[in-house]
Amino acid sequence: MRIKKKRGATDEELFSLLLNEVLNDRAKKIWERIKEI
């Protein structure tokens, strides 16, 4: 998981991108578990 730093991107923007990646990752794992049931 790599996020390229955009020119002029603030730390807040980078943090929100990172947070979205983490949430998407968790959502996928949860979805996999739901499908297994």
CHARMM internal coordinates of N, CA and C (Angstrom, degrees):
IC EDIT
DIST 1 N 1 CA 1.4509
DIST 1 CA 1 C 1.5226
ANGL 1 N 1 CA 1 C 109.31
DIST 1 C 2 N 1.3129
ANGL 1 CA 1 C 2 N 114.49
DIHE 1 N 1 CA 1 C 2 N 106.38
DIST 2 N 2 CA 1.4599
ANGL 1 C 2 N 2 CA 118.04
DIHE 1 CA 1 C 2 N 2 CA 179.33
DIST 2 CA 2 C 1.5035
ANGL 2 N 2 CA 2 C 109.95
DIHE 1 C 2 N 2 CA 2 C -124.17
DIST 2 C 3 N 1.2997
ANGL 2 CA 2 C 3 N 115.42
DIHE 2 N 2 CA 2 C 3 N 136.81
DIST 3 N 3 CA 1.4584
ANGL 2 C 3 N 3 CA 120.12
DIHE 2 CA 2 C 3 N 3 CA 177.06
DIST 3 CA 3 C 1.5159
ANGL 3 N 3 CA 3 C 107.76
DIHE 2 C 3 N 3 CA 3 C -115.05
DIST 3 C 4 N 1.3102
ANGL 3 CA 3 C 4 N 115.66
DIHE 3 N 3 CA 3 C 4 N 119.62
DIST 4 N 4 CA 1.4543
ANGL 3 C 4 N 4 CA 118.89
DIHE 3 CA 3 C 4 N 4 CA 177.58
DIST 4 CA 4 C 1.5136
ANGL 4 N 4 CA 4 C 108.83
DIHE 3 C 4 N 4 CA 4 C -75.77
DIST 4 C 5 N 1.3096
ANGL 4 CA 4 C 5 N 115.35
DIHE 4 N 4 CA 4 C 5 N 134.40
DIST 5 N 5 CA 1.4658
ANGL 4 C 5 N 5 CA 118.85
DIHE 4 CA 4 C 5 N 5 CA -179.79
DIST 5 CA 5 C 1.5244
ANGL 5 N 5 CA 5 C 109.21
DIHE 4 C 5 N 5 CA 5 C -80.00
DIST 5 C 6 N 1.3121
ANGL 5 CA 5 C 6 N 114.57
DIHE 5 N 5 CA 5 C 6 N 120.69
DIST 6 N 6 CA 1.4632
ANGL 5 C 6 N 6 CA 119.07
DIHE 5 CA 5 C 6 N 6 CA 178.30
DIST 6 CA 6 C 1.5186
ANGL 6 N 6 CA 6 C 108.98
DIHE 5 C 6 N 6 CA 6 C -76.38
DIST 6 C 7 N 1.2958
ANGL 6 CA 6 C 7 N 115.22
DIHE 6 N 6 CA 6 C 7 N 154.46
DIST 7 N 7 CA 1.4621
ANGL 6 C 7 N 7 CA 118.38
DIHE 6 CA 6 C 7 N 7 CA 175.96
DIST 7 CA 7 C 1.5122
ANGL 7 N 7 CA 7 C 108.40
DIHE 6 C 7 N 7 CA 7 C -66.16
DIST 7 C 8 N 1.3199
ANGL 7 CA 7 C 8 N 116.01
DIHE 7 N 7 CA 7 C 8 N 130.70
DIST 8 N 8 CA 1.4570
ANGL 7 C 8 N 8 CA 120.00
DIHE 7 CA 7 C 8 N 8 CA 177.07
DIST 8 CA 8 C 1.5199
ANGL 8 N 8 CA 8 C 113.80
DIHE 7 C 8 N 8 CA 8 C 78.25
DIST 8 C 9 N 1.3218
ANGL 8 CA 8 C 9 N 116.86
DIHE 8 N 8 CA 8 C 9 N 4.87
DIST 9 N 9 CA 1.4671
ANGL 8 C 9 N 9 CA 118.67
DIHE 8 CA 8 C 9 N 9 CA 178.76
DIST 9 CA 9 C 1.5274
ANGL 9 N 9 CA 9 C 108.68
DIHE 8 C 9 N 9 CA 9 C -73.62
DIST 9 C 10 N 1.3027
ANGL 9 CA 9 C 10 N 115.31
DIHE 9 N 9 CA 9 C 10 N 133.41
DIST 10 N 10 CA 1.4610
ANGL 9 C 10 N 10 CA 119.43
DIHE 9 CA 9 C 10 N 10 CA 179.83
DIST 10 CA 10 C 1.5196
ANGL 10 N 10 CA 10 C 109.91
DIHE 9 C 10 N 10 CA 10 C -83.34
DIST 10 C 11 N 1.3114
ANGL 10 CA 10 C 11 N 115.81
DIHE 10 N 10 CA 10 C 11 N 164.32
DIST 11 N 11 CA 1.4593
ANGL 10 C 11 N 11 CA 120.27
DIHE 10 CA 10 C 11 N 11 CA 177.74
DIST 11 CA 11 C 1.5232
ANGL 11 N 11 CA 11 C 110.53
DIHE 10 C 11 N 11 CA 11 C -60.80
DIST 11 C 12 N 1.3257
ANGL 11 CA 11 C 12 N 116.38
DIHE 11 N 11 CA 11 C 12 N -34.73
DIST 12 N 12 CA 1.4667
ANGL 11 C 12 N 12 CA 119.60
DIHE 11 CA 11 C 12 N 12 CA 179.31
DIST 12 CA 12 C 1.5145
ANGL 12 N 12 CA 12 C 110.83
DIHE 11 C 12 N 12 CA 12 C -62.84
DIST 12 C 13 N 1.3255
ANGL 12 CA 12 C 13 N 116.57
DIHE 12 N 12 CA 12 C 13 N -42.01
DIST 13 N 13 CA 1.4674
ANGL 12 C 13 N 13 CA 120.49
DIHE 12 CA 12 C 13 N 13 CA 179.82
DIST 13 CA 13 C 1.5218
ANGL 13 N 13 CA 13 C 110.32
DIHE 12 C 13 N 13 CA 13 C -65.27
DIST 13 C 14 N 1.3304
ANGL 13 CA 13 C 14 N 116.16
DIHE 13 N 13 CA 13 C 14 N -42.41
DIST 14 N 14 CA 1.4594
ANGL 13 C 14 N 14 CA 119.79
DIHE 13 CA 13 C 14 N 14 CA 178.78
DIST 14 CA 14 C 1.5215
ANGL 14 N 14 CA 14 C 110.50
DIHE 13 C 14 N 14 CA 14 C -63.71
DIST 14 C 15 N 1.3269
ANGL 14 CA 14 C 15 N 116.21
DIHE 14 N 14 CA 14 C 15 N -40.28
DIST 15 N 15 CA 1.4609
ANGL 14 C 15 N 15 CA 120.25
DIHE 14 CA 14 C 15 N 15 CA 179.74
DIST 15 CA 15 C 1.5219
ANGL 15 N 15 CA 15 C 111.11
DIHE 14 C 15 N 15 CA 15 C -63.54
DIST 15 C 16 N 1.3367
ANGL 15 CA 15 C 16 N 116.41
DIHE 15 N 15 CA 15 C 16 N -42.20
DIST 16 N 16 CA 1.4657
ANGL 15 C 16 N 16 CA 118.96
DIHE 15 CA 15 C 16 N 16 CA -179.29
DIST 16 CA 16 C 1.5268
ANGL 16 N 16 CA 16 C 110.51
DIHE 15 C 16 N 16 CA 16 C -66.94
DIST 16 C 17 N 1.3395
ANGL 16 CA 16 C 17 N 116.57
DIHE 16 N 16 CA 16 C 17 N -34.97
DIST 17 N 17 CA 1.4693
ANGL 16 C 17 N 17 CA 119.43
DIHE 16 CA 16 C 17 N 17 CA 176.93
DIST 17 CA 17 C 1.5249
ANGL 17 N 17 CA 17 C 109.64
DIHE 16 C 17 N 17 CA 17 C -64.20
DIST 17 C 18 N 1.3256
ANGL 17 CA 17 C 18 N 115.47
DIHE 17 N 17 CA 17 C 18 N -44.30
DIST 18 N 18 CA 1.4594
ANGL 17 C 18 N 18 CA 120.73
DIHE 17 CA 17 C 18 N 18 CA -179.92
DIST 18 CA 18 C 1.5225
ANGL 18 N 18 CA 18 C 110.40
DIHE 17 C 18 N 18 CA 18 C -62.44
DIST 18 C 19 N 1.3238
ANGL 18 CA 18 C 19 N 115.81
DIHE 18 N 18 CA 18 C 19 N -43.39
DIST 19 N 19 CA 1.4599
ANGL 18 C 19 N 19 CA 121.26
DIHE 18 CA 18 C 19 N 19 CA 179.61
DIST 19 CA 19 C 1.5240
ANGL 19 N 19 CA 19 C 110.43
DIHE 18 C 19 N 19 CA 19 C -61.03
DIST 19 C 20 N 1.3229
ANGL 19 CA 19 C 20 N 116.90
DIHE 19 N 19 CA 19 C 20 N -42.87
DIST 20 N 20 CA 1.4638
ANGL 19 C 20 N 20 CA 120.94
DIHE 19 CA 19 C 20 N 20 CA 178.69
DIST 20 CA 20 C 1.5213
ANGL 20 N 20 CA 20 C 110.59
DIHE 19 C 20 N 20 CA 20 C -60.85
DIST 20 C 21 N 1.3422
ANGL 20 CA 20 C 21 N 116.75
DIHE 20 N 20 CA 20 C 21 N -41.81
DIST 21 N 21 CA 1.4664
ANGL 20 C 21 N 21 CA 120.64
DIHE 20 CA 20 C 21 N 21 CA 178.84
DIST 21 CA 21 C 1.5260
ANGL 21 N 21 CA 21 C 110.18
DIHE 20 C 21 N 21 CA 21 C -60.08
DIST 21 C 22 N 1.3239
ANGL 21 CA 21 C 22 N 116.32
DIHE 21 N 21 CA 21 C 22 N -46.36
DIST 22 N 22 CA 1.4693
ANGL 21 C 22 N 22 CA 121.18
DIHE 21 CA 21 C 22 N 22 CA -178.69
DIST 22 CA 22 C 1.5221
ANGL 22 N 22 CA 22 C 110.76
DIHE 21 C 22 N 22 CA 22 C -62.93
DIST 22 C 23 N 1.3250
ANGL 22 CA 22 C 23 N 116.22
DIHE 22 N 22 CA 22 C 23 N -45.03
DIST 23 N 23 CA 1.4657
ANGL 22 C 23 N 23 CA 120.18
DIHE 22 CA 22 C 23 N 23 CA -179.27
DIST 23 CA 23 C 1.5237
ANGL 23 N 23 CA 23 C 110.93
DIHE 22 C 23 N 23 CA 23 C -64.67
DIST 23 C 24 N 1.3330
ANGL 23 CA 23 C 24 N 117.00
DIHE 23 N 23 CA 23 C 24 N -40.82
DIST 24 N 24 CA 1.4622
ANGL 23 C 24 N 24 CA 120.53
DIHE 23 CA 23 C 24 N 24 CA 178.75
DIST 24 CA 24 C 1.5189
ANGL 24 N 24 CA 24 C 109.95
DIHE 23 C 24 N 24 CA 24 C -62.47
DIST 24 C 25 N 1.3292
ANGL 24 CA 24 C 25 N 116.07
DIHE 24 N 24 CA 24 C 25 N -41.10
DIST 25 N 25 CA 1.4548
ANGL 24 C 25 N 25 CA 121.60
DIHE 24 CA 24 C 25 N 25 CA -179.94
DIST 25 CA 25 C 1.5228
ANGL 25 N 25 CA 25 C 110.47
DIHE 24 C 25 N 25 CA 25 C -61.73
DIST 25 C 26 N 1.3293
ANGL 25 CA 25 C 26 N 116.32
DIHE 25 N 25 CA 25 C 26 N -46.00
DIST 26 N 26 CA 1.4675
ANGL 25 C 26 N 26 CA 120.63
DIHE 25 CA 25 C 26 N 26 CA 179.66
DIST 26 CA 26 C 1.5138
ANGL 26 N 26 CA 26 C 110.90
DIHE 25 C 26 N 26 CA 26 C -64.78
DIST 26 C 27 N 1.3174
ANGL 26 CA 26 C 27 N 115.87
DIHE 26 N 26 CA 26 C 27 N -41.34
DIST 27 N 27 CA 1.4625
ANGL 26 C 27 N 27 CA 120.38
DIHE 26 CA 26 C 27 N 27 CA -179.13
DIST 27 CA 27 C 1.5254
ANGL 27 N 27 CA 27 C 110.11
DIHE 26 C 27 N 27 CA 27 C -61.34
DIST 27 C 28 N 1.3325
ANGL 27 CA 27 C 28 N 116.78
DIHE 27 N 27 CA 27 C 28 N -40.43
DIST 28 N 28 CA 1.4665
ANGL 27 C 28 N 28 CA 120.30
DIHE 27 CA 27 C 28 N 28 CA 179.43
DIST 28 CA 28 C 1.5163
ANGL 28 N 28 CA 28 C 110.54
DIHE 27 C 28 N 28 CA 28 C -63.82
DIST 28 C 29 N 1.3336
ANGL 28 CA 28 C 29 N 117.00
DIHE 28 N 28 CA 28 C 29 N -43.20
DIST 29 N 29 CA 1.4635
ANGL 28 C 29 N 29 CA 120.72
DIHE 28 CA 28 C 29 N 29 CA -179.83
DIST 29 CA 29 C 1.5168
ANGL 29 N 29 CA 29 C 110.84
DIHE 28 C 29 N 29 CA 29 C -63.65
DIST 29 C 30 N 1.3276
ANGL 29 CA 29 C 30 N 116.20
DIHE 29 N 29 CA 29 C 30 N -43.19
DIST 30 N 30 CA 1.4636
ANGL 29 C 30 N 30 CA 120.45
DIHE 29 CA 29 C 30 N 30 CA 179.35
DIST 30 CA 30 C 1.5205
ANGL 30 N 30 CA 30 C 109.62
DIHE 29 C 30 N 30 CA 30 C -63.40
DIST 30 C 31 N 1.3322
ANGL 30 CA 30 C 31 N 116.57
DIHE 30 N 30 CA 30 C 31 N -42.26
DIST 31 N 31 CA 1.4588
ANGL 30 C 31 N 31 CA 121.52
DIHE 30 CA 30 C 31 N 31 CA 179.86
DIST 31 CA 31 C 1.5228
ANGL 31 N 31 CA 31 C 110.80
DIHE 30 C 31 N 31 CA 31 C -61.21
DIST 31 C 32 N 1.3371
ANGL 31 CA 31 C 32 N 116.30
DIHE 31 N 31 CA 31 C 32 N -40.61
DIST 32 N 32 CA 1.4697
ANGL 31 C 32 N 32 CA 120.27
DIHE 31 CA 31 C 32 N 32 CA 178.21
DIST 32 CA 32 C 1.5275
ANGL 32 N 32 CA 32 C 109.85
DIHE 31 C 32 N 32 CA 32 C -61.07
DIST 32 C 33 N 1.3217
ANGL 32 CA 32 C 33 N 116.93
DIHE 32 N 32 CA 32 C 33 N -42.52
DIST 33 N 33 CA 1.4696
ANGL 32 C 33 N 33 CA 120.77
DIHE 32 CA 32 C 33 N 33 CA 179.93
DIST 33 CA 33 C 1.5145
ANGL 33 N 33 CA 33 C 110.89
DIHE 32 C 33 N 33 CA 33 C -64.33
DIST 33 C 34 N 1.3215
ANGL 33 CA 33 C 34 N 116.56
DIHE 33 N 33 CA 33 C 34 N -41.77
DIST 34 N 34 CA 1.4659
ANGL 33 C 34 N 34 CA 120.77
DIHE 33 CA 33 C 34 N 34 CA -179.88
DIST 34 CA 34 C 1.5242
ANGL 34 N 34 CA 34 C 109.85
DIHE 33 C 34 N 34 CA 34 C -62.29
DIST 34 C 35 N 1.3224
ANGL 34 CA 34 C 35 N 116.76
DIHE 34 N 34 CA 34 C 35 N -41.62
DIST 35 N 35 CA 1.4668
ANGL 34 C 35 N 35 CA 120.36
DIHE 34 CA 34 C 35 N 35 CA -178.41
DIST 35 CA 35 C 1.5220
ANGL 35 N 35 CA 35 C 111.37
DIHE 34 C 35 N 35 CA 35 C -66.31
DIST 35 C 36 N 1.3385
ANGL 35 CA 35 C 36 N 116.39
DIHE 35 N 35 CA 35 C 36 N -29.75
DIST 36 N 36 CA 1.4645
ANGL 35 C 36 N 36 CA 120.14
DIHE 35 CA 35 C 36 N 36 CA -178.83
DIST 36 CA 36 C 1.5156
ANGL 36 N 36 CA 36 C 112.02
DIHE 35 C 36 N 36 CA 36 C -70.97
DIST 36 C 37 N 1.3146
ANGL 36 CA 36 C 37 N 117.13
DIHE 36 N 36 CA 36 C 37 N -28.75
DIST 37 N 37 CA 1.4728
ANGL 36 C 37 N 37 CA 120.75
DIHE 36 CA 36 C 37 N 37 CA -176.37
DIST 37 CA 37 C 1.5281
ANGL 37 N 37 CA 37 C 110.29
DIHE 36 C 37 N 37 CA 37 C -67.79
END
COOR INIT
IC SEED 1 N 1 CA 1 C
IC BUILD
